[in-house]
Amino acid sequence: MGFTLQEVISFDEFPAVIDAQREAFKTPFNAMDTMYTPQGLDPTATRHAIIKNQWDQHMKNPGGYWIKVVDSETGKVAGGALWHIYETDPFAGPEVHRVDASWWPQGDQRKLINLLFEQFLVPRETIMRRPCLLLEICFVRPGYRRRGVGNILVEWGVKKADEMHVEAFVEATDDGKPLYARHGFHYMKPIVLDAKKADESSEEWKALAKELRLPMVVHSMWRPVGGKFIDGETVVPWNT
């Protein structure tokens, strides 16, 4: 069985990619799937809304590249990734980069989701202050794991970074951390997503925090230019 790597060009290709992503994020559980899921809709409408929302976000970012690995025999999407290529400092402008989870109804649950997105995204504003690549999303369907699919997805961006002579970043799960380390990414620090003042919050807030299995820890990782770190010479992003 072989695999082919393809860039996602059209919206017609996108539903199969997002279906694979949602399957991957359920095993093991990934809170991001719940955080991005619109509320109050039936399953069919929910699926359509997720696909549309993610495609609309993709269309707003000219430096974003969705790629997929396809099973050459069945045509099934085995895995996918969203890479962002930033040719300049992505946070050089005056605008504030924040997410408003408008797909959640007004109330404490939306406030919690917005808090978690802020905890997740704000660290980027400190370390990603030079031209770089960011691996925003990377997943492999459960039935295709440990067969090289993740390597193919990561290698695409690593090659681009090396061609541009720039750094790369990723926020890794526990399962993904060893994969990225094999491709030259170095662990920087944990990012903790937590409900914080849960004891003072509503039952609605507490119920969602429990559903999301908070606190959740992801690992901020950085790949120096060329994947080479020289102690005392390589300029690390947390000192810029």
N, C-alpha and C positions, 0 to 999 in steps of 0.2 A: 504494500500500500504506500502510495506517494502523496506528497502535498504540494500545492502551488500557492505562492504568495501573490496577492492581488491588491491593488489600491481600490478602495470603494469610490466609484466615480458618480454614480447616480442614486437617486432616492429609491429606485426599484430594487437595488441590491441591499438596501439598509435594513428592512425588516428582518431578514434572515440573520444579520449580524447582531441585532439587538435581541432577538430570540435566543441566540447562543450566549450572549452576555448575561441575560437574566437567568438562564439555566446554570451558568458557571457560578454566578454570585449566590446561588442558593446552596451550593455544596462546595466548600463549607460556607456557612452563613456570612454574608457581607452586608453590613448595615447600610452601605451606600445604596443598595438596591431599594430598600425601604424608603430611604431619604428622598430618592428621586421618583418614587411612585405616586402618581396623583391619587387623591382620596375621593371616595364617594361615587366611584364609577363601577360599572359591571366589568368583568374580566376582559371582554372584547374591547370596550371603550378605553380601559386602562392601557392595554397593549398599544392601541393606536395612539393614545396621548403620549406615552413614553417615546415611541418611535418619532412622532412629530416634534416633540420637545427637543430631543437630542439632535435631530437633523437640523432644526432651526438654529440651535446653538452652534452647530458645525458650520452652517452657512454664514454665520456672523464672524467667523474667525478664518481669515484667508490663509493663515499659517498653520491650520489644522489639517492633519492627514489621517483619515481612517484607513487601516489596512486589515486584510483578512487572510487567514490561511484556510485553504479549501482542500477537502479530501478529494484527490484526483479521481477516485473510482466512483464515489457516490454524489459528489458535488455539494456535500454538506459542509457548512462552516465549522471548522474545528476550533478556531480561536480568532481573536481580533485584538486590535490595539488602536488607540488614538494618540498620535504623536503631535506635539506642537513645535514648530520651528520659529524661533524668535531671532531675527537678524539684528535687532537692537534691544536695549534694555526694555523688557516688557512692562516695567513699572515707572518709566521715565515721565509719563504724562501726569497731569494734575488730577485725573479722574480717580475715584476710589473704587477698587475692585471688590464688590460685595455681591452675594447671592441673596435674592429674596425668593423664598420658596412659595411662590404664588400658587403653586399646584396643591398646597395644603390650605385648609380653611383657616380663616382668621381665628386667633386664640393661642393658648399656651403651647399647643403642639407645633404650630408654625414658628413660634418664638424659639422653641427648643431646636427645631431643624435649622433655623437661621443661625443660632448660636453655634451649633456643631459645624456648619459650613465655615463660619468665621474662624473657629479654632483650627480647622483643617487648612484654610487657604491663606490666612494672614502670614504664617512663616515664610511663604514664598516671597513676600514683599521685602524681606530682609536679605535672602540669599540669592535670589534670581535677579541680579542687578547688572548682568552683562549679557551679550548675545549667547543663546543657549538653546538646547532642546529640552522639552518636558514630556515624559511619558505619563499622560493623564490617566489612561485606562489600558489595562492589559488583562486578558482572560483567556483561559483554555477550557473547553467543554470537558466535563468529567471523564467521558469515554476516550478522550484523546490525550490525557495527561501522561507525562513521562515518555513522550514519543518525539520530542524535539520541536513541538509547535511553539512553545514559549521562546525557545532560542531563536527561531526564525523571526518572531515578532520583535524581539529586542534587538537582534542584529541589524534590522532595517534602520532603526534610529541611530544605533551606535555608528554604523557606516556613514550616515549623513553627518553626525557630529564630527567624525574624524575628517571628512571631506571639507567641512567648514572650519575646522580647528577650533571648536567650541566645546564647552562643558555640556553635561546632560544631568537631568534631575528626575527623580521618581519618588513617590510615597509608596512604600512597600508594605504589604501584609506580611505576617509571619511566614506564610507559605511561599511568597514571592521573593523574599529577601535573599535566599541562596542563589536563585536564578540571576538576579541582578549583580550580585557579588562576582559571579563567574564572568561577567561582561565588564568588569572594571569599576563597578559602582562601590563607593565606600559609605559605610554607615556614618551619619552625622549625629542625629539625636532622635528621640521618640517624639511623636505628636500625639497627645492624649485628647481624645474626644470624650467629654464628660458633661453630665447634666448640671454639675456644680451645685446650686442651691436647691437640691431636690427636696430636702427636708422642709423647706419653706414654700414649696410649690404645690400646685393643684394636683388632684388625683389624675387628671388628664395628662399632665406633664410626667408624673411618676410612671403611669402606665406605658407611655411611649418610651421612656428611658429604659424600662424593663424589656419591652419588645425589641429595642435596638441593642440590648445586652451591653449597656454602658457600664463602666467606661470601656472604650475601644482604643487600642494603641496601634498606630501605624509608624513606619520607620522612614524618616527623611534620609534619602540617599543621594549621593553626588558622584558623578564620574568626571574626573579632571580631563583636560584636553589630551586626547590620545589614549586615555585610560591609564596614564602614567602619573603616579604620585611620587615626587622626590622631596623627602623631608628637608625643610629649610629653604626650598626653592619654589615649589608649587604654591601659587597664591590661592589660598582656600577661601571659599565664598563667605564664611562667617567673619572674615577679617577685612572685608572690603567696605 
